[in-house]
Amino acid sequence: MFEEMQRESEEIKREIEQIQKKKEQMQKEKERIQKEKEQIQEENKQMQKEKEQIQKENEQIQKENEQVQKENEQIQRDNKEIQRKNEQIQKELNELHQQSLRNTVSILRDVGLSDEEIITRLCTQYRLEEEQVKGYL
């Protein structure tokens, strides 16, 4: 009986040792997991900082885009004004050109040139076709 108790006691000791080893292994695993958790938390903090920085940069880009849009709208208004002024200038130049042709016809008539001579001179001087010049006679 004593031997049997001794065997059982030894068996219990072995089981306790095995449990102790498992407990140590689990503790090590727990520590490893805790370290990984801390590392992940640190990475998350870093990622959050980067996310905030990106957010700030996006806001700045948005402001710059809005400014560029305003400038583009102003440029479009300026271009329309320039186009309107160019059209007005072209209209005035055409009127001056027509007036100069009428004045030239008047002067050439005053010096006694015939309509054929006037047509020839205007076609040569202003590089016009005969049909265009006939409208000023």
C-alpha positions, 0 to 999 in steps of 0.5 A: 500500500505504501508503494502504491501511495508512493507511485500515485504521489509520483504520478501526481508530481509528474502531472503537476510538473506537466501542468507547471510546464504548460502554465509556463508555456501559456505564460510565455504565449500570453507575453508574446501576444501582449507584445504583439498587441502593444506593437499593433497598438503602436502601429495603429497610433502611427497610422492614425497620425499619418491619416490625420496628416493626409486629412490635413493635406487633403484639406489644403489641396481642397482649398488650393483647388477652390482657389484655382477654380476661382482663378479659372473663373476669373480668367474665363471672365477676362477672356470673354471681355478680351473677346468682346473687345477684340470683336469691337476693335475688329468691327471698328477696323472694318468700318475704318477700312470701308470708310477709307475705301469710300474716301479713296473712291471719292478722291479718285473721282475728284481727280477725274479717274473713270470707274474702271481706273478706280476699280483697278487701283483699289484692287491693286492697292487693297488686294480686293476682288473687282466685285468687292470694289464695285460696292464702293462706287 
